[in-house]
Amino acid sequence: MLHALFSRPQAFSTYVAGSPSIHWNKRAILEKEQQFFTRMEQELRQLSILLAAGQLEQGHPRRMTESAQEMGGATLILGKPRNTC
């Protein structure tokens, strides 16, 4: 889902990611996230994003909950990142 959001944000207006594997491939998705924000600064678009990680994932060796919190801190409102945490 995050790959779809970051590579084709025009596909949907609402995105939901439950327990995303942000840690996968040495957290390569974070680079895609930065490219996404750079791109969206030029495109005014309102998107709704729900990013969630379950309570049982706390303490996971891959830091799943922490990674979701880090990424979830940025949302996009009219092309501007906004910290919600």
C-alpha positions in Angstrom: 0.0 0.0 0.0 2.8 2.5 0.9 4.5 1.7 -2.5 1.2 2.5 -4.3 0.8 5.7 -2.3 4.3 6.9 -2.9 4.5 5.9 -6.6 0.9 6.6 -7.8 -0.8 9.0 -5.3 -3.4 9.9 -7.9 -4.8 6.4 -7.9 -6.9 6.9 -4.7 -7.8 9.7 -2.3 -7.7 7.5 0.8 -5.0 5.0 1.7 -5.0 2.5 4.6 -1.8 0.6 5.8 -2.2 -1.9 8.6 1.1 -3.2 10.1 3.2 -2.0 7.1 6.6 -3.7 6.7 8.5 -0.4 6.7 11.6 -2.3 7.9 11.7 -4.4 4.7 14.6 -4.0 2.3 16.6 -1.9 4.8 13.8 0.6 5.1 14.0 1.5 1.4 10.4 2.8 1.5 11.6 5.8 3.5 13.5 7.1 0.5 10.3 6.7 -1.6 8.5 8.7 1.1 10.9 11.6 0.7 10.6 11.5 -3.0 6.8 11.5 -2.6 6.8 14.6 -0.4 9.1 16.4 -2.8 6.8 15.5 -5.7 3.7 16.5 -3.8 5.0 19.9 -3.0 4.4 20.6 -6.7 1.0 18.9 -6.9 -1.8 20.3 -4.7 -3.8 17.2 -3.7 -5.6 16.2 -0.6 -5.1 12.7 0.6 -6.3 10.8 3.6 -3.8 8.3 5.1 -4.4 5.9 7.9 -1.2 4.1 9.2 -1.7 1.6 12.0 0.4 -0.9 13.9 -1.0 -3.3 16.4 -0.3 -3.5 20.1 1.2 -7.0 19.8 3.9 -5.6 17.5 5.4 -3.5 20.2 8.9 -4.7 21.0 9.2 -6.5 17.7 12.9 -6.9 16.7 12.2 -5.0 13.4 10.7 -2.0 15.3 7.4 -2.3 13.4 5.5 0.0 15.8 8.2 2.6 16.1 8.7 2.6 12.3 4.9 3.2 11.8 5.0 6.0 14.3 7.9 7.7 12.6 6.3 7.5 9.2 2.8 8.2 10.6 4.0 11.5 12.0 3.8 13.0 8.5 0.5 13.4 6.7 -0.2 15.3 3.6 -2.7 18.1 3.5 -2.9 20.1 0.3 0.6 19.1 -0.7 2.2 20.1 2.6 3.6 17.7 5.2 2.2 18.2 8.6 3.4 16.5 11.8 0.4 15.0 13.7 2.2 13.3 16.6 
